[in-house]
Amino acid sequence: MALIREKGIEPKVVLYLEDPPDIDTLRSITEKLGCSAIDITRTGDQQYRDLNIAERTITEDSTIGLLADFPALLERPIVLHNNKAVVGRPPENVLTIL
């Protein structure tokens, strides 16, 4: 957040657990990131293991559906700016789109 504010930008924070992204938003995010949904899925998370996702063959559509249904599995933070996106880990990644 500090890196963003240092650039004179006041970020809009989306509390993804309270207001989870829908399927269309998740598709848009993966397109902007240039990655697949599994790339922004927290595969090391206990909930991921509990759902036995790794044991199943899942498609891009079903992965996006899982992220919509279980937003805690979404990698974060994801920063969107000027129709670009980046995963903010490490935080310096954010500078690439500002």
N, CA, C and O atoms as CSV, one atom per row, in Angstrom:
chain,resi,resn,atom,element,x,y,z
A,1,MET,N,N,0.826,-1.174,0.000
A,1,MET,CA,C,0.000,0.000,0.000
A,1,MET,C,C,0.882,1.253,0.000
A,1,MET,O,O,0.596,2.233,-0.688
A,2,ALA,N,N,1.945,1.197,0.778
A,2,ALA,CA,C,2.827,2.360,0.865
A,2,ALA,C,C,3.462,2.662,-0.490
A,2,ALA,O,O,3.584,3.826,-0.872
A,3,LEU,N,N,3.866,1.619,-1.218
A,3,LEU,CA,C,4.468,1.832,-2.533
A,3,LEU,C,C,3.487,2.503,-3.487
A,3,LEU,O,O,3.873,3.362,-4.279
A,4,ILE,N,N,2.237,2.114,-3.410
A,4,ILE,CA,C,1.212,2.691,-4.276
A,4,ILE,C,C,0.976,4.153,-3.899
A,4,ILE,O,O,0.912,5.027,-4.764
A,5,ARG,N,N,0.849,4.397,-2.622
A,5,ARG,CA,C,0.601,5.768,-2.156
A,5,ARG,C,C,1.785,6.680,-2.455
A,5,ARG,O,O,1.595,7.862,-2.740
A,6,GLU,N,N,3.001,6.150,-2.395
A,6,GLU,CA,C,4.181,6.955,-2.719
A,6,GLU,C,C,4.148,7.454,-4.159
A,6,GLU,O,O,4.762,8.471,-4.483
A,7,LYS,N,N,3.432,6.740,-5.021
A,7,LYS,CA,C,3.296,7.139,-6.423
A,7,LYS,C,C,2.125,8.096,-6.622
A,7,LYS,O,O,1.793,8.452,-7.753
A,8,GLY,N,N,1.497,8.513,-5.512
A,8,GLY,CA,C,0.406,9.469,-5.591
A,8,GLY,C,C,-0.929,8.856,-5.963
A,8,GLY,O,O,-1.839,9.554,-6.410
A,9,ILE,N,N,-1.044,7.556,-5.780
A,9,ILE,CA,C,-2.277,6.853,-6.124
A,9,ILE,C,C,-2.945,6.382,-4.841
A,9,ILE,O,O,-2.313,5.738,-4.005
A,10,GLU,N,N,-4.210,6.701,-4.690
A,10,GLU,CA,C,-4.967,6.210,-3.539
A,10,GLU,C,C,-5.687,4.934,-3.979
A,10,GLU,O,O,-6.618,4.995,-4.782
A,11,PRO,N,N,-5.260,3.782,-3.459
A,11,PRO,CA,C,-5.840,2.518,-3.920
A,11,PRO,C,C,-7.263,2.291,-3.398
A,11,PRO,O,O,-7.625,2.730,-2.306
A,12,LYS,N,N,-8.037,1.605,-4.199
A,12,LYS,CA,C,-9.341,1.119,-3.766
A,12,LYS,C,C,-9.116,-0.317,-3.308
A,12,LYS,O,O,-8.693,-1.166,-4.093
A,13,VAL,N,N,-9.394,-0.581,-2.062
A,13,VAL,CA,C,-9.165,-1.905,-1.498
A,13,VAL,C,C,-10.466,-2.691,-1.567
A,13,VAL,O,O,-11.510,-2.230,-1.107
A,14,VAL,N,N,-10.390,-3.877,-2.143
A,14,VAL,CA,C,-11.540,-4.771,-2.199
A,14,VAL,C,C,-11.330,-5.862,-1.159
A,14,VAL,O,O,-10.357,-6.613,-1.223
A,15,LEU,N,N,-12.228,-5.944,-0.219
A,15,LEU,CA,C,-12.165,-6.981,0.806
A,15,LEU,C,C,-12.779,-8.240,0.216
A,15,LEU,O,O,-13.983,-8.475,0.322
A,16,TYR,N,N,-11.925,-9.045,-0.408
A,16,TYR,CA,C,-12.368,-10.161,-1.240
A,16,TYR,C,C,-13.154,-11.226,-0.476
A,16,TYR,O,O,-13.932,-11.958,-1.089
A,17,LEU,N,N,-12.977,-11.335,0.839
A,17,LEU,CA,C,-13.766,-12.306,1.597
A,17,LEU,C,C,-15.183,-11.781,1.843
A,17,LEU,O,O,-16.134,-12.559,1.920
A,18,GLU,N,N,-15.315,-10.465,1.964
A,18,GLU,CA,C,-16.631,-9.863,2.160
A,18,GLU,C,C,-17.344,-9.628,0.834
A,18,GLU,O,O,-18.570,-9.712,0.757
A,19,ASP,N,N,-16.577,-9.336,-0.204
A,19,ASP,CA,C,-17.115,-9.044,-1.524
A,19,ASP,C,C,-16.313,-9.827,-2.559
A,19,ASP,O,O,-15.524,-9.244,-3.302
A,20,PRO,N,N,-16.513,-11.156,-2.614
A,20,PRO,CA,C,-15.687,-11.984,-3.493
A,20,PRO,C,C,-15.897,-11.666,-4.967
A,20,PRO,O,O,-17.001,-11.319,-5.386
A,21,PRO,N,N,-14.835,-11.785,-5.744
A,21,PRO,CA,C,-14.963,-11.539,-7.181
A,21,PRO,C,C,-15.815,-12.622,-7.830
A,21,PRO,O,O,-15.761,-13.791,-7.450
A,22,ASP,N,N,-16.602,-12.205,-8.819
A,22,ASP,CA,C,-17.411,-13.178,-9.540
A,22,ASP,C,C,-16.588,-13.809,-10.661
A,22,ASP,O,O,-15.429,-13.452,-10.872
A,23,ILE,N,N,-17.193,-14.735,-11.362
A,23,ILE,CA,C,-16.481,-15.479,-12.403
A,23,ILE,C,C,-15.961,-14.541,-13.497
A,23,ILE,O,O,-14.824,-14.688,-13.944
A,24,ASP,N,N,-16.775,-13.588,-13.928
A,24,ASP,CA,C,-16.325,-12.670,-14.978
A,24,ASP,C,C,-15.141,-11.827,-14.514
A,24,ASP,O,O,-14.208,-11.588,-15.280
A,25,THR,N,N,-15.178,-11.381,-13.274
A,25,THR,CA,C,-14.065,-10.594,-12.728
A,25,THR,C,C,-12.803,-11.438,-12.658
A,25,THR,O,O,-11.720,-10.967,-13.004
A,26,LEU,N,N,-12.933,-12.668,-12.219
A,26,LEU,CA,C,-11.766,-13.555,-12.149
A,26,LEU,C,C,-11.181,-13.822,-13.536
A,26,LEU,O,O,-9.961,-13.854,-13.698
A,27,ARG,N,N,-12.037,-14.013,-14.528
A,27,ARG,CA,C,-11.538,-14.194,-15.907
A,27,ARG,C,C,-10.778,-12.945,-16.369
A,27,ARG,O,O,-9.717,-13.046,-16.985
A,28,SER,N,N,-11.328,-11.785,-16.067
A,28,SER,CA,C,-10.681,-10.534,-16.446
A,28,SER,C,C,-9.316,-10.397,-15.770
A,28,SER,O,O,-8.345,-9.968,-16.393
A,29,ILE,N,N,-9.254,-10.761,-14.511
A,29,ILE,CA,C,-7.991,-10.681,-13.772
A,29,ILE,C,C,-6.948,-11.614,-14.376
A,29,ILE,O,O,-5.803,-11.208,-14.574
A,30,THR,N,N,-7.326,-12.858,-14.671
A,30,THR,CA,C,-6.349,-13.788,-15.244
A,30,THR,C,C,-5.886,-13.312,-16.617
A,30,THR,O,O,-4.720,-13.480,-16.973
A,31,GLU,N,N,-6.802,-12.717,-17.392
A,31,GLU,CA,C,-6.405,-12.172,-18.694
A,31,GLU,C,C,-5.403,-11.040,-18.524
A,31,GLU,O,O,-4.400,-10.985,-19.237
A,32,LYS,N,N,-5.664,-10.145,-17.592
A,32,LYS,CA,C,-4.748,-9.023,-17.362
A,32,LYS,C,C,-3.405,-9.493,-16.829
A,32,LYS,O,O,-2.363,-8.922,-17.152
A,33,LEU,N,N,-3.438,-10.534,-16.016
A,33,LEU,CA,C,-2.192,-11.087,-15.482
A,33,LEU,C,C,-1.450,-11.919,-16.531
A,33,LEU,O,O,-0.238,-12.112,-16.434
A,34,GLY,N,N,-2.183,-12.407,-17.529
A,34,GLY,CA,C,-1.576,-13.280,-18.534
A,34,GLY,C,C,-1.249,-14.643,-17.971
A,34,GLY,O,O,-0.220,-15.235,-18.298
A,35,CYS,N,N,-2.138,-15.140,-17.116
A,35,CYS,CA,C,-1.884,-16.433,-16.490
A,35,CYS,C,C,-3.172,-17.236,-16.417
A,35,CYS,O,O,-4.246,-16.747,-16.764
A,36,SER,N,N,-3.050,-18.457,-15.967
A,36,SER,CA,C,-4.231,-19.289,-15.762
A,36,SER,C,C,-4.703,-19.131,-14.317
A,36,SER,O,O,-3.981,-18.607,-13.468
A,37,ALA,N,N,-5.903,-19.583,-14.059
A,37,ALA,CA,C,-6.483,-19.455,-12.718
A,37,ALA,C,C,-5.676,-20.227,-11.675
A,37,ALA,O,O,-5.576,-19.786,-10.530
A,38,ILE,N,N,-5.110,-21.348,-12.044
A,38,ILE,CA,C,-4.335,-22.132,-11.068
A,38,ILE,C,C,-3.108,-21.345,-10.604
A,38,ILE,O,O,-2.614,-21.553,-9.496
A,39,ASP,N,N,-2.614,-20.432,-11.465
A,39,ASP,CA,C,-1.452,-19.626,-11.109
A,39,ASP,C,C,-1.745,-18.608,-10.011
A,39,ASP,O,O,-0.821,-18.125,-9.357
A,40,ILE,N,N,-3.014,-18.279,-9.804
A,40,ILE,CA,C,-3.382,-17.342,-8.732
A,40,ILE,C,C,-4.180,-18.061,-7.641
A,40,ILE,O,O,-4.934,-17.445,-6.889
A,41,THR,N,N,-3.991,-19.374,-7.580
A,41,THR,CA,C,-4.642,-20.195,-6.560
A,41,THR,C,C,-3.616,-20.559,-5.504
A,41,THR,O,O,-2.504,-20.978,-5.823
A,42,ARG,N,N,-3.989,-20.398,-4.267
A,42,ARG,CA,C,-3.096,-20.732,-3.149
A,42,ARG,C,C,-3.096,-22.251,-2.950
A,42,ARG,O,O,-3.817,-22.779,-2.103
A,43,THR,N,N,-2.284,-22.931,-3.736
A,43,THR,CA,C,-2.263,-24.391,-3.732
A,43,THR,C,C,-1.663,-24.968,-2.455
A,43,THR,O,O,-1.848,-26.151,-2.169
A,44,GLY,N,N,-0.954,-24.159,-1.689
A,44,GLY,CA,C,-0.388,-24.624,-0.428
A,44,GLY,C,C,-1.331,-24.436,0.747
A,44,GLY,O,O,-1.014,-24.822,1.872
A,45,ASP,N,N,-2.483,-23.848,0.489
A,45,ASP,CA,C,-3.460,-23.560,1.537
A,45,ASP,C,C,-4.137,-24.841,2.025
A,45,ASP,O,O,-4.384,-25.758,1.243
A,46,GLN,N,N,-4.428,-24.893,3.302
A,46,GLN,CA,C,-5.087,-26.068,3.883
A,46,GLN,C,C,-6.446,-26.325,3.227
A,46,GLN,O,O,-6.818,-27.477,3.006
A,47,GLN,N,N,-7.174,-25.279,2.921
A,47,GLN,CA,C,-8.485,-25.449,2.286
A,47,GLN,C,C,-8.338,-26.113,0.918
A,47,GLN,O,O,-9.176,-26.930,0.538
A,48,TYR,N,N,-7.307,-25.781,0.190
A,48,TYR,CA,C,-7.027,-26.416,-1.101
A,48,TYR,C,C,-6.827,-27.918,-0.903
A,48,TYR,O,O,-7.359,-28.730,-1.660
A,49,ARG,N,N,-6.062,-28.275,0.113
A,49,ARG,CA,C,-5.841,-29.697,0.404
A,49,ARG,C,C,-7.133,-30.363,0.873
A,49,ARG,O,O,-7.439,-31.484,0.465
A,50,ASP,N,N,-7.884,-29.681,1.722
A,50,ASP,CA,C,-9.136,-30.245,2.232
A,50,ASP,C,C,-10.131,-30.532,1.115
A,50,ASP,O,O,-10.901,-31.489,1.200
A,51,LEU,N,N,-10.119,-29.722,0.084
A,51,LEU,CA,C,-11.029,-29.912,-1.049
A,51,LEU,C,C,-10.515,-30.951,-2.051
A,51,LEU,O,O,-11.190,-31.254,-3.036
A,52,ASN,N,N,-9.325,-31.494,-1.799
A,52,ASN,CA,C,-8.707,-32.502,-2.672
A,52,ASN,C,C,-8.620,-32.042,-4.122
A,52,ASN,O,O,-8.800,-32.835,-5.047
A,53,ILE,N,N,-8.348,-30.782,-4.308
A,53,ILE,CA,C,-8.295,-30.234,-5.653
A,53,ILE,C,C,-7.146,-30.845,-6.445
A,53,ILE,O,O,-7.299,-31.127,-7.633
A,54,ALA,N,N,-6.024,-31.049,-5.820
A,54,ALA,CA,C,-4.854,-31.592,-6.516
A,54,ALA,C,C,-5.114,-33.009,-7.016
A,54,ALA,O,O,-4.468,-33.464,-7.960
A,55,GLU,N,N,-6.050,-33.701,-6.391
A,55,GLU,CA,C,-6.358,-35.079,-6.767
A,55,GLU,C,C,-7.267,-35.155,-7.989
A,55,GLU,O,O,-7.449,-36.229,-8.564
A,56,ARG,N,N,-7.837,-34.018,-8.386
A,56,ARG,CA,C,-8.795,-34.009,-9.488
A,56,ARG,C,C,-8.189,-33.371,-10.721
A,56,ARG,O,O,-7.267,-32.560,-10.634
A,57,THR,N,N,-8.716,-33.745,-11.851
A,57,THR,CA,C,-8.377,-33.053,-13.084
A,57,THR,C,C,-9.401,-31.951,-13.243
A,57,THR,O,O,-10.593,-32.207,-13.413
A,58,ILE,N,N,-8.917,-30.714,-13.183
A,58,ILE,CA,C,-9.858,-29.606,-13.279
A,58,ILE,C,C,-9.483,-28.693,-14.435
A,58,ILE,O,O,-8.310,-28.530,-14.772
A,59,THR,N,N,-10.488,-28.114,-15.020
A,59,THR,CA,C,-10.308,-27.220,-16.154
A,59,THR,C,C,-10.123,-25.791,-15.663
A,59,THR,O,O,-10.264,-25.506,-14.474
A,60,GLU,N,N,-9.811,-24.911,-16.582
A,60,GLU,CA,C,-9.708,-23.487,-16.262
A,60,GLU,C,C,-11.047,-22.978,-15.712
A,60,GLU,O,O,-11.084,-22.244,-14.725
A,61,ASP,N,N,-12.130,-23.373,-16.357
A,61,ASP,CA,C,-13.448,-22.940,-15.904
A,61,ASP,C,C,-13.760,-23.422,-14.493
A,61,ASP,O,O,-14.301,-22.672,-13.680
A,62,SER,N,N,-13.420,-24.667,-14.205
A,62,SER,CA,C,-13.717,-25.175,-12.862
A,62,SER,C,C,-12.808,-24.541,-11.813
A,62,SER,O,O,-13.227,-24.358,-10.670
A,63,THR,N,N,-11.576,-24.204,-12.178
A,63,THR,CA,C,-10.685,-23.516,-11.241
A,63,THR,C,C,-11.220,-22.118,-10.938
A,63,THR,O,O,-11.216,-21.687,-9.785
A,64,ILE,N,N,-11.670,-21.422,-11.951
A,64,ILE,CA,C,-12.256,-20.102,-11.737
A,64,ILE,C,C,-13.500,-20.227,-10.861
A,64,ILE,O,O,-13.725,-19.397,-9.980
A,65,GLY,N,N,-14.298,-21.244,-11.095
A,65,GLY,CA,C,-15.472,-21.487,-10.256
A,65,GLY,C,C,-15.095,-21.737,-8.808
A,65,GLY,O,O,-15.765,-21.247,-7.899
A,66,LEU,N,N,-14.031,-22.494,-8.583
A,66,LEU,CA,C,-13.556,-22.739,-7.216
A,66,LEU,C,C,-13.112,-21.445,-6.544
A,66,LEU,O,O,-13.401,-21.226,-5.368
A,67,LEU,N,N,-12.409,-20.587,-7.285
A,67,LEU,CA,C,-11.974,-19.317,-6.715
A,67,LEU,C,C,-13.161,-18.416,-6.392
A,67,LEU,O,O,-13.133,-17.665,-5.417
A,68,ALA,N,N,-14.195,-18.494,-7.209
A,68,ALA,CA,C,-15.402,-17.706,-6.931
A,68,ALA,C,C,-16.115,-18.253,-5.686
A,68,ALA,O,O,-16.626,-17.485,-4.870
A,69,ASP,N,N,-16.146,-19.578,-5.551
A,69,ASP,CA,C,-16.819,-20.208,-4.409
A,69,ASP,C,C,-15.996,-20.155,-3.128
A,69,ASP,O,O,-16.550,-20.084,-2.031
A,70,PHE,N,N,-14.680,-20.188,-3.267
A,70,PHE,CA,C,-13.772,-20.211,-2.118
A,70,PHE,C,C,-12.719,-19.112,-2.283
A,70,PHE,O,O,-11.562,-19.409,-2.580
A,71,PRO,N,N,-13.107,-17.853,-2.095
A,71,PRO,CA,C,-12.195,-16.741,-2.371
A,71,PRO,C,C,-10.933,-16.723,-1.512
A,71,PRO,O,O,-9.959,-16.065,-1.875
A,72,ALA,N,N,-10.928,-17.418,-0.398
A,72,ALA,CA,C,-9.712,-17.474,0.422
A,72,ALA,C,C,-8.576,-18.163,-0.329
A,72,ALA,O,O,-7.409,-18.007,0.032
A,73,LEU,N,N,-8.911,-18.925,-1.372
A,73,LEU,CA,C,-7.882,-19.602,-2.160
A,73,LEU,C,C,-7.209,-18.678,-3.170
A,73,LEU,O,O,-6.240,-19.071,-3.819
A,74,LEU,N,N,-7.708,-17.470,-3.307
A,74,LEU,CA,C,-7.164,-16.522,-4.264
A,74,LEU,C,C,-5.864,-15.917,-3.738
A,74,LEU,O,O,-5.806,-15.406,-2.619
A,75,GLU,N,N,-4.831,-15.986,-4.563
A,75,GLU,CA,C,-3.549,-15.357,-4.206
A,75,GLU,C,C,-3.786,-13.862,-4.026
A,75,GLU,O,O,-4.595,-13.259,-4.732
A,76,ARG,N,N,-3.084,-13.288,-3.090
A,76,ARG,CA,C,-3.267,-11.871,-2.834
A,76,ARG,C,C,-1.988,-11.258,-2.303
A,76,ARG,O,O,-1.110,-11.951,-1.789
A,77,PRO,N,N,-1.901,-9.972,-2.435
A,77,PRO,CA,C,-2.842,-9.063,-3.084
A,77,PRO,C,C,-2.664,-9.077,-4.596
A,77,PRO,O,O,-1.570,-9.322,-5.105
A,78,ILE,N,N,-3.736,-8.813,-5.289
A,78,ILE,CA,C,-3.672,-8.590,-6.730
A,78,ILE,C,C,-3.983,-7.117,-6.926
A,78,ILE,O,O,-4.998,-6.608,-6.450
A,79,VAL,N,N,-3.091,-6.445,-7.635
A,79,VAL,CA,C,-3.236,-5.014,-7.856
A,79,VAL,C,C,-3.613,-4.788,-9.316
A,79,VAL,O,O,-2.967,-5.301,-10.229
A,80,LEU,N,N,-4.678,-4.006,-9.515
A,80,LEU,CA,C,-5.138,-3.642,-10.851
A,80,LEU,C,C,-4.934,-2.146,-11.026
A,80,LEU,O,O,-5.278,-1.353,-10.149
A,81,HIS,N,N,-4.365,-1.765,-12.180
A,81,HIS,CA,C,-4.130,-0.336,-12.461
A,81,HIS,C,C,-3.999,-0.150,-13.962
A,81,HIS,O,O,-3.228,-0.847,-14.621
A,82,ASN,N,N,-4.765,0.803,-14.499
A,82,ASN,CA,C,-4.692,1.122,-15.935
A,82,ASN,C,C,-4.790,-0.119,-16.819
A,82,ASN,O,O,-3.987,-0.313,-17.732
A,83,ASN,N,N,-5.779,-0.946,-16.534
A,83,ASN,CA,C,-6.061,-2.157,-17.312
A,83,ASN,C,C,-4.905,-3.169,-17.290
A,83,ASN,O,O,-4.771,-3.986,-18.201
A,84,LYS,N,N,-4.087,-3.106,-16.256
A,84,LYS,CA,C,-3.005,-4.061,-16.049
A,84,LYS,C,C,-3.192,-4.673,-14.672
A,84,LYS,O,O,-3.917,-4.135,-13.836
A,85,ALA,N,N,-2.538,-5.792,-14.444
A,85,ALA,CA,C,-2.635,-6.459,-13.147
A,85,ALA,C,C,-1.302,-7.093,-12.798
A,85,ALA,O,O,-0.500,-7.437,-13.667
A,86,VAL,N,N,-1.093,-7.236,-11.499
A,86,VAL,CA,C,0.106,-7.904,-11.006
A,86,VAL,C,C,-0.206,-8.458,-9.615
A,86,VAL,O,O,-0.980,-7.875,-8.856
A,87,VAL,N,N,0.409,-9.589,-9.302
A,87,VAL,CA,C,0.328,-10.116,-7.938
A,87,VAL,C,C,1.362,-9.351,-7.128
A,87,VAL,O,O,2.532,-9.278,-7.506
A,88,GLY,N,N,0.928,-8.786,-6.022
A,88,GLY,CA,C,1.784,-7.912,-5.219
A,88,GLY,C,C,2.700,-8.633,-4.253
A,88,GLY,O,O,2.911,-8.159,-3.137
A,89,ARG,N,N,3.236,-9.741,-4.647
A,89,ARG,CA,C,4.229,-10.454,-3.848
A,89,ARG,C,C,5.403,-10.800,-4.735
A,89,ARG,O,O,5.237,-11.560,-5.689
A,90,PRO,N,N,6.539,-10.294,-4.470
A,90,PRO,CA,C,6.859,-9.314,-3.444
A,90,PRO,C,C,6.241,-7.962,-3.786
A,90,PRO,O,O,5.864,-7.721,-4.933
A,91,PRO,N,N,6.139,-7.086,-2.799
A,91,PRO,CA,C,5.473,-5.797,-3.003
A,91,PRO,C,C,6.041,-4.980,-4.163
A,91,PRO,O,O,5.310,-4.213,-4.789
A,92,GLU,N,N,7.311,-5.131,-4.451
A,92,GLU,CA,C,7.940,-4.370,-5.522
A,92,GLU,C,C,7.349,-4.706,-6.896
A,92,GLU,O,O,7.505,-3.932,-7.840
A,93,ASN,N,N,6.671,-5.855,-7.014
A,93,ASN,CA,C,6.014,-6.200,-8.280
A,93,ASN,C,C,5.029,-5.117,-8.700
A,93,ASN,O,O,4.831,-4.882,-9.892
A,94,VAL,N,N,4.420,-4.469,-7.739
A,94,VAL,CA,C,3.410,-3.448,-8.012
A,94,VAL,C,C,4.004,-2.312,-8.835
A,94,VAL,O,O,3.305,-1.716,-9.655
A,95,LEU,N,N,5.256,-2.009,-8.637
A,95,LEU,CA,C,5.900,-0.897,-9.348
A,95,LEU,C,C,5.909,-1.116,-10.861
A,95,LEU,O,O,6.005,-0.150,-11.617
A,96,THR,N,N,5.812,-2.352,-11.310
A,96,THR,CA,C,5.857,-2.636,-12.745
A,96,THR,C,C,4.633,-2.145,-13.490
A,96,THR,O,O,4.676,-2.015,-14.714
A,97,ILE,N,N,3.523,-1.863,-12.776
A,97,ILE,CA,C,2.321,-1.405,-13.477
A,97,ILE,C,C,1.932,0.031,-13.109
A,97,ILE,O,O,0.934,0.549,-13.610
A,98,LEU,N,N,2.710,0.669,-12.243
A,98,LEU,CA,C,2.376,2.050,-11.844
A,98,LEU,C,C,3.034,3.062,-12.754
A,98,LEU,O,O,2.862,4.266,-12.565
